[in-house]
Amino acid sequence: MTSKFTEIAIDCADPLRLAGFWCAVLGYEARAEEDGGEYVSIGSPAVPEGRDRPGPVPPTLAFARVPEGKSVKNRLHIDVNPTDTDQETEVRRLLALGARHADVGQTGKESWVTLTDPEGNEFCVLATRCP
């Protein structure tokens, strides 16, 4: 027996805003909103969720409002791959959506670009297109 990776939980100050950003980044849609926007989950419209679905499923992202702010570099982060464009064009699109460049000690020789979402959570835009 094994477990399936199905969800990433993200603490934040504004779940609705952050969910909107990540919906635009990933092409996801809202799945659930509870307590007047205190909790929002988003997921892929292309693949239905389901405990009975065999194999991997695209993970949902769940945003929950917390009182404290982000204070240190993430120990876990999301990597994204452009699906229909190159890395440079995708980085420009994400910056226009509200992402910001992040300095986490890169050397400048990396094949990825490190950004933050509107609440400062680091994520990387990879240069390769992987399934």
Beta strands, then each sheet from edge to edge (+ up, - down):
strand 1: 7-12
strand 2: 29-34
strand 3: 39-43
strand 4: 60-65
strand 5: 78-80
strand 6: 100-101
strand 7: 113-116
strand 8: 122-125
sheet 1: 1+ 4+ 3- 2+
sheet 2: 5+ 8+ 7- 6+
end
